[in-house]
Amino acid sequence: MNVIKNGTITDVKGFKAAGITAGLKKSGKKDLALIYSEYKAVSAAVFTKNLVKAAPILVDMENIKSENTQAIIVNSGNANACTGEDGYKNAKKMTEIIAEKLNLHPTEVLVESTGIIGVQMDMEKVASGLEKIVPELSEEGGHNAGEAIMTTDTFPKNLAVKIEIGGKEVTIAGIAKGSGMIHPDMATMLAFLVTDISIDKKLLQKVFSKSTDDSYNMVSVDGDTSTNDMAGILANGAAGNTKITDENSEEFKIFKEALNFVNKELAKSIAKDGEGATKLIEVTTKNARTMEDAKKVSKSVITSSLFKAAVFGSDANWGRILCAVGYSGAELIVDKIEIFIKGEDKIIQVAKNGMGIDFGEEEVEKILKEEKVGVIVNLNDGNYDATAWGCDLTYDYVKINADYRT
Amino acid sequence: MNVIKNGTITDVKGFKAAGITAGLKKSGKKDLALIYSEYKAVSAAVFTKNLVKAAPILVDMENIKSENTQAIIVNSGNANACTGEDGYKNAKKMTEIIAEKLNLHPTEVLVESTGIIGVQMDMEKVASGLEKIVPELSEEGGHNAGEAIMTTDTFPKNLAVKIEIGGKEVTIAGIAKGSGMIHPDMATMLAFLVTDISIDKKLLQKVFSKSTDDSYNMVSVDGDTSTNDMAGILANGAAGNTKITDENSEEFKIFKEALNFVNKELAKSIAKDGEGATKLIEVTTKNARTMEDAKKVSKSVITSSLFKAAVFGSDANWGRILCAVGYSGAELIVDKIEIFIKGEDKIIQVAKNGMGIDFGEEEVEKILKEEKVGVIVNLNDGNYDATAWGCDLTYDYVKINADYRT
């Protein structure tokens, strides 16, 4: 597997993209993105579990059933959430306009929105934006699309990797956005992947769902789950490989591994760019009794405001980690727990048998000042491992969210 | 029911208390509290559900079974948590010393600790403190005890009320501490109540457990659940009422109502004094399908960092409330939801049918600037109501927790 330098979604055969300013953001920044496959493509997606679902999510939950999906239209600046019947009609209208211009059926278009909740879309601006964006589609448009889906993100998130499947070169790429309200179970987090592999639609949905569970759903910034979360993928077969239909095949395994890599790397970049974050935190739980327990523990630690504030302050507070392990809901034996703090090139044990041990506090503080802080919780009570990602809790998180106007 | 002005635990017949400096806090502030009943008393308590339980909690889970409980010894400055076998022995030692001085059996003494995790108690200081505190016991010592259990609290929490039971005057009073790590399911939160009522021990446990579920367990400051949480009550019968043994009696109902009042008021004062808090937030969910659903919704809103930061910024962001309702896990119909913001003397509706409505944003902002902010979520889908309490998320929360040394 090779990571393409500065790669993005338009590095994938048969995909074009564009990102423009439609005027939905007061800042005048790009706010409309379009991804288009020149060939027929199968799609898969996962959606927010929040009962309050934004209008475009409701539309997509229908459209994802289509055997062909060739376009994804996304706006930022307005989430089209809590907007009722009118909002639903507007989301549908977006798919209809794009479908007409690209000669598709409306159900062959996915739509997403991100931004402020509870305000109707300015459909005049949207319509004129849709008019402008189609001619902008190009094989260099991926980075622009990646920019156009951002809200409070501080950097765009693009990734592309190449693998070989049955002698054919296959590319998998994605753009993502994160920042506020990022939490397990698909909080305001968008990820759009494209690949030129040829694969059965049902198999794509199965592997994609599992992969998002281990990546985006293991990210937490503030514990809130949004109305608009979605991760989706299009696969258009342009690589020319023999269609993958068997999940036990070598080809499928290679694809799965690369897909997991792309999703995890995008998930990490989302965690790193959490609102106000100064550090990426990675919590790995080892040797839990079940996978569910391993995930519970990692998520519990990464979600603890007290632990996150301690990391911001570079305070080696293992007690807060152990405390979060204890209330995670996982089955475990406290006396068996070991905790380690992991830096760039050093691992230091801070707790053993469920108790603190003597350790060089200065050395740990040095690690806690690095850009990436690792925590390993070894439960010593089974064979399941799971990793979760998040960021520190800072003054800036409060500032951004105490006065957030688009 | 009458609230006693500046009332505290020593306003209850037959109870003495003391609060002194033993030197466990670097600040030199009071850090050792003793509550003592001159008469035999029955006790009830609820403990943290965290699997990582502090040493004194383990001791109390045994001692609470005793038919007689006449003393509670509490230190602040050190939580005696994650301290293993030595910690357990030290907690037991504290009950033994107090028992000897007060002529009790060690199992007739409850012990609690609050403060830093993972450090062994300085037993020399503790022992000399225990030596000093017993002679300090007095009928005016309640306020000192209330002060001595504080950690990052900014004000002591005392309350006492009088009721009449079968022609006898009965008093119920309590001291509490809160601040960091306060969350449903008994997070670092201590509440010690005393009453002179005569009541059956089992009945006391039953009514006390239920009452804490609706009060302390409905408070959230930061979502963390600590290793040391506990709420306990002693009832010594000094009021001279006929012993209450029937939960259907009028006397029991009067007592229950007063007990609920004391617990809820102490819970509210804990929420108000959350670390860095500037406002008390009260979220009431109405007309849920089940009591569990009503609690889930209220807790989900009060725990949302995004909502809490919006309240700090006096931002009328009903979308974040609706979003938190949606991911609460409660069964509900989004289209039926109404949301109201409630101030001192005004209620303003901000959402209807699961959507925002036009409202005077300035008026709502005025309410959000008050010291107490109310939110009412009407699910219009059943008959169950529940209230939760919390506080706003502020710069100071991050500051206190990024650099918390006792």
Interface residues (C-beta under 8 A of the other chain):
Chain A: K49 N50 L51 V52 K53 A81 C82 T83 G84 I116 I117 G118 V119 G180 M181 D185 D222 G223 D224 T225 S226 T227 T303 S304 S305 L306 A309 A310 F312 G313 D315 N317 W318 G319 R320 L322 C323 A324 V325 G326 Y327 L332 V334 A351 N353 G354 M355 G356 L393 T394 Y395 Y397 V398 K399 N401 A402 D403 Y404
Chain B: K49 N50 L51 V52 K53 A81 C82 T83 G84 I116 I117 G118 V119 G180 M181 D185 D222 G223 D224 T225 S226 T227 T303 S304 S305 L306 A309 A310 F312 G313 D315 N317 W318 G319 R320 L322 C323 A324 V325 G326 Y327 L332 V334 A351 N353 G354 M355 G356 L393 T394 Y395 Y397 V398 K399 N401 A402 D403 Y404
